[in-house]
Amino acid sequence: MRSLLAAALFVASLSTAALTQTAGPSSKAPAGKEVTPDVPDAIAAPAGQEVILLAHASGSQIYTCQASPDGKFAWTLKGPDAELVDRNDKAIGQHSIGPSWKLKDGSEVTAKVAAHVDSFDEDSVPWLLLTAVNHSGSGQLSNVTSIQRIHTHGGKPPKDGCDASHKDDETKSSYTADYYFYAPAK
């Protein structure tokens, strides 16, 4: 019993340390600035860019059952549908098909995937580096050039249930992730 309690306390201390490292503010960042996250080189933001916003997404990855050119059926990503919140859990916008991110200030950015790495959690969607391809509005996202999706949890399609009898069916897979938005450094 004592060893189970010790193991539980150890896991709790690791979880607290991980939460502090991934979600807590860092003393290395100037006041009001977000810290650049520690990520694999493949999805690092380009030099000369700084984090201007961190948003936590919670929602779904939407998949449709489609046939590939060779006739095999598989779940194909249609896109996300998630709410974006800030560090204080205040709703600040939406993440949707495009992929696009739209804030309540009216600014919006659409991006395309530039690189990806597998999530550290094999049951979660990959971590991504995306490059902005379109902007609208004049708010916080108007100068975004790169976006990282990290700390993913969930979001993968089901392993089965997609066949000819389910063609064009949709399914949703719950997920969460952190999105770091970058703009040219000032």
C-alpha positions in Angstrom: 0.0 0.0 0.0 2.8 2.4 0.9 4.5 1.8 -2.5 1.3 2.6 -4.3 1.0 5.8 -2.4 4.6 6.7 -3.1 4.1 6.0 -6.8 0.9 8.1 -6.9 2.7 11.0 -5.2 5.6 10.7 -7.7 3.2 10.8 -10.7 1.4 13.8 -9.2 4.7 15.6 -8.7 5.6 14.9 -12.4 2.2 16.1 -13.6 2.5 19.3 -11.6 6.0 19.9 -12.9 4.9 19.2 -16.5 1.9 21.5 -16.1 4.2 24.3 -14.8 6.6 23.8 -17.7 3.9 23.7 -20.4 1.1 25.9 -19.2 2.7 28.2 -16.6 4.3 31.6 -17.3 8.1 31.6 -17.4 10.3 34.0 -15.6 12.4 34.2 -18.8 9.7 36.0 -20.7 9.3 39.8 -20.5 6.1 40.9 -18.8 3.1 40.4 -21.2 5.0 38.2 -23.6 4.6 34.5 -24.2 7.6 32.2 -24.1 8.6 30.3 -27.2 7.8 26.6 -26.4 10.4 23.9 -26.5 9.6 21.8 -29.6 11.4 19.5 -32.0 13.5 21.3 -34.6 11.2 20.1 -37.4 8.4 22.3 -36.2 10.4 25.2 -34.7 9.1 28.6 -35.8 11.4 30.4 -38.3 14.1 32.7 -37.0 13.0 36.3 -36.5 9.5 35.5 -35.3 8.1 35.8 -31.8 5.1 34.4 -30.0 2.2 37.0 -29.9 -0.5 34.7 -28.7 -1.1 31.4 -27.0 -4.6 29.9 -27.3 -5.8 26.6 -25.9 -8.2 24.7 -28.2 -10.9 22.3 -27.1 -13.3 20.6 -29.5 -13.3 18.0 -32.2 -11.4 16.9 -35.3 -14.1 16.0 -37.9 -13.5 13.1 -40.3 -15.4 11.7 -43.3 -15.4 8.2 -44.6 -13.9 8.4 -48.1 -12.5 5.9 -50.7 -8.9 6.4 -51.7 -7.9 6.1 -55.4 -7.1 2.4 -54.8 -10.7 1.8 -53.6 -9.9 1.3 -49.9 -12.0 3.3 -47.4 -10.5 5.4 -44.6 -11.4 8.3 -42.3 -10.2 11.5 -44.0 -9.8 14.7 -42.0 -12.4 17.3 -42.9 -11.2 19.8 -40.3 -11.4 21.0 -36.7 -14.2 22.6 -34.8 -12.9 24.0 -31.5 -13.2 26.8 -29.1 -10.1 28.9 -28.3 -9.5 30.2 -24.8 -6.7 32.3 -23.3 -4.6 31.5 -20.2 -7.5 32.7 -18.0 -10.0 30.3 -19.7 -11.7 33.3 -21.4 -13.2 32.4 -24.8 -11.4 34.4 -27.4 -12.3 32.7 -30.7 -12.9 29.6 -32.9 -10.7 27.2 -34.8 -12.4 25.7 -37.9 -12.1 24.1 -41.3 -9.5 25.8 -43.5 -7.7 25.4 -41.1 -8.5 28.9 -39.8 -8.5 30.7 -36.5 -10.9 33.6 -35.9 -10.8 35.8 -32.8 -13.5 37.8 -31.3 -11.6 41.0 -32.3 -12.5 40.2 -35.9 -9.1 39.0 -37.1 -8.7 35.7 -38.8 -5.8 33.7 -40.3 -5.9 30.7 -42.6 -2.8 28.5 -42.8 -1.3 25.4 -44.4 0.8 22.7 -42.9 4.5 23.2 -43.3 5.8 20.4 -41.1 4.7 17.8 -38.5 6.0 15.5 -35.9 4.2 12.7 -34.1 2.7 13.6 -30.8 4.4 12.2 -27.7 1.0 10.6 -27.0 0.5 7.9 -29.7 -3.3 8.3 -29.4 -3.1 12.0 -30.3 -3.0 14.0 -33.5 0.5 15.2 -34.6 2.2 18.4 -33.6 2.3 20.9 -36.5 4.0 24.0 -37.8 1.7 25.9 -40.1 2.4 28.9 -42.4 -0.2 31.6 -42.8 -1.6 32.0 -46.3 -4.5 34.4 -45.8 -5.6 37.1 -43.3 -8.7 39.2 -42.7 -9.5 41.8 -40.1 -7.1 44.1 -38.3 -6.9 42.5 -34.9 -4.4 40.3 -33.1 -4.0 37.7 -35.9 -3.5 40.2 -38.7 0.3 39.9 -38.7 0.6 36.2 -37.9 3.1 34.3 -40.1 3.4 30.9 -38.4 1.4 28.8 -36.0 2.4 25.8 -33.9 0.0 23.1 -32.7 1.5 21.3 -29.7 0.5 19.5 -26.5 -2.2 17.6 -28.4 -4.5 15.2 -26.7 -6.8 13.0 -28.7 -8.3 13.9 -32.1 -7.3 10.8 -34.1 -10.0 9.1 -36.2 -11.5 5.8 -35.2 -9.6 2.7 -36.2 -12.6 1.1 -37.9 -16.2 1.8 -39.0 -15.3 3.2 -42.4 -16.3 1.0 -45.3 -18.4 1.2 -48.5 -21.6 1.1 -46.4 -20.5 4.2 -44.5 -19.3 6.3 -47.4 -19.5 10.0 -46.7 -20.4 9.4 -43.0 -18.9 11.9 -40.6 -17.4 11.3 -37.1 -16.0 13.6 -34.5 -13.0 12.9 -32.3 -12.5 15.0 -29.2 -9.2 16.8 -28.9 -7.3 19.5 -27.1 -4.2 21.4 -28.2 -2.2 24.5 -27.6 -1.7 26.9 -30.5 1.2 29.3 -30.6 0.8 32.2 -33.0 4.0 34.0 -34.3 4.6 37.3 -36.0 7.8 39.1 -37.1 9.8 40.1 -34.0 9.7 43.8 -33.2 
